[in-house]
Amino acid sequence: MKTLRRAAEIRDLRRLARRRLPHAIFEFIDGGAGREITLRANEDDFARIGLSPRVGVDVATRRTRRDIVGFDSALPVMLAPTGLAGLYWPQGEQAAARAARRAGVPFCLSTNSVASIEEVSAAATGADLWFQYYFLKDEGLTDRMLARARAHGYRVLCITLDLPVQGRRHRDVRNAFVVPPKVTLPTVLDALRRPSWVAGYLRHGVSFGNFETHQLGGGFSTIAQHIASLCDAGADWETVRRIAEKWGGPWVVKGVLHPEDARIAVGLGASAVVVSNHGGRQLDGVPSAISALPAIAAAVEGRAQVLLDGGVRRGTDVLKALALGADACMIGRAFLWGLAAAGEAGVDKTLALLGDEIDNALALLGVPDVAAIGPQILTPGGAPDFSAKMRDPA
Ligand SMILES: Cc1cc2nc3c(=O)[nH]c(=O)nc-3n(C[C@H](O)[C@H](O)[C@H](O)COP(=O)(O)O)c2cc1C
């Protein structure tokens, strides 16, 4: 596809996704909670960190490989768990998992995927698969889901902690976004301008593939209703301990912004802590992920890995996160835009862009191996003082 070949950066993939997706679905991906202060800060704070290159270094051979929770990843990058990927492109989870396998990076399947645990593992044999778990009210369902994930080769359990209830996402309220999408005059008029998406949707439809029909209650529901009916807001660290024990393999916690929570997770045996504010989709006004990272990396003290997501849009963002103490980054929207724009080839493009940008930046920074990235690549003083500037533009 010519347009895909001409995409110079991830932002171009977002533009293509916007053209192909119905408005409400594009906004579901794009949007955040509240006034989207945190959503904007996730990207803006990366832009405020300066890089300090060295010259006169042999950079003829460069290395981008990095261990991510025991997997030798081709890049310090993996695909974040994202719900409903199959709504953005037919069989979107399978496409993304295959693209991750091709690029040699891990893929994390969401509890709220369209494709099931079984369908994704069958479509992407040999990929490094992780399974993301939301605390469910139904203990039997939890046991079955974890057993299915284990039996189908998912290696790491990613326990997401920052969604006891869903954040208040104004765009979704204004767009009356429900699953399955409702047929109304405005949605039909909008869909008529998006024939490629409609054709895929009519062939494949949408459902929450990891749940059985009777558990979903039938009919249309907002994502907030779906979460409220199935997820357990009563879960705590004791629940984390119990889930980790049931799982029996490597596990990570996702959604940590406070150093003390990172310490607790490490004390319970987490292999990694994911510094994340859910892409600005939960509580508006919390710190950007990159600004929360240094204190958490300091609290973890190398006893577990530290991953980061939120606002990662280019290779230099990944290197800035590594410089401030992360081992790797997860990407959410960056791959969903590629997926929505062009399916599997679009996710290939996202990962190729990030890989090329990381490689290019290593050469231009004078640090040929990603393993040697540290605070030395930042302008003197390292990260700016992030605390001063969160503001509501009204
Ligand atoms: C459309 C969408 C759906 C998401 N669904 C989930 C999910 O099901 N489980 C989860 O743990 N995080 C979910 N997230 C959060 C991502 O895992 C990740 O934290 C976030 O996208 C990172 O920010 P970024 O999009 O700026 O990269 C979702 C994010 C988006 C954009």
The ligand as an ORCA input file, in Angstrom:
! r2SCAN-3c Opt
* xyz 0 1
  C      -8.020      1.277     22.912
  C      -7.248      0.869     24.132
  C      -7.633     -0.253     24.838
  C      -6.927     -0.653     25.989
  N      -7.297     -1.803     26.646
  C      -6.552     -2.239     27.693
  C      -6.841     -3.491     28.301
  O      -7.763     -4.196     27.913
  N      -6.049     -3.870     29.349
  C      -5.007     -3.113     29.816
  O      -4.330     -3.493     30.760
  N      -4.721     -1.922     29.238
  C      -5.444     -1.484     28.184
  N      -5.119     -0.305     27.567
  C      -3.946      0.457     28.042
  C      -2.676     -0.007     27.313
  O      -2.289     -1.289     27.716
  C      -1.512      0.945     27.591
  O      -1.360      1.097     28.983
  C      -1.666      2.318     26.952
  O      -2.265      2.212     25.677
  C      -0.313      2.989     26.848
  O      -0.419      4.285     26.340
  P      -0.215      4.641     24.782
  O      -1.494      4.246     24.104
  O       0.012      6.106     24.820
  O       0.946      3.831     24.270
  C      -5.829      0.115     26.434
  C      -5.441      1.244     25.708
  C      -6.116      1.625     24.567
  C      -5.654      2.834     23.799
*
